[in-house]
Every structure is written in structure tokens, then in C-alpha cells.
Amino acid sequence: MTVNFQYVGVDVSETLSEFTKEKLEKIFNRYEFLISAEVHFKQDEKDHDAGKICNIELSLPGPRIFATSNERNFEVSVRETISDLERQLKKRKEIYKTH
């Protein structure tokens, strides 16, 4: 499992990286066809209620899967993004089963 982190306009956080990696490991264990993940953390200065953006792009055979979320803190944003990715992966796995 390869996970690349990029912090755009945000201080690098080792605990946030570990939290995200832990959540992604569960997905990588469940879906063996995954290759790698690109994680981007950004902060939107204009959005005062939310503004913590997490983008995750998964590499796998076929088109890549991408999800993003904008929440009040990065942990919630990571959970929401991973939840969206899991929904997409379930659909993709169904396609693989039929062929």
C-alpha cells in the first residue's frame, strides 16, 4: 500500500497522516485490487464554518476513483471522503464480479 500525502496551505500533521493511513488500510485490506492513494489536505480561507478539505484519489485497474469533502475539521473530512470512496468501490467490485 502506497499513500502519498500533500498539505496545501496547511501545516504537516503526523497524527493526521497516521489517522488517514489507518482508515485507508481498512479499505486496502478489503479491496485487494487497489494500488495506491493520493491524499491532499487543503484549507479554504473563505469558508469559516467548514473549510477543511480532504481530497483522496485511489489508483486501481481502470479509471481512478476520486472523492472530496469539506467539513469543520480534517478528521471528519477524512471520514466523509473515505465513506464516499467505499460506496464507489462497492459499485466497482460488482462490475468486476459480473465479468
Secondary structure, DSSP 8 states (H G I E B T S, - for coil): -EEEEEEESS---HHHHHHHHHHHHHHHHH-TT--EEEEEEEE-TT-SS--EEEEEEEE-SSS-EEEEEEESSHHHHHHHHHHHHHHHHHHHHHHHHH-
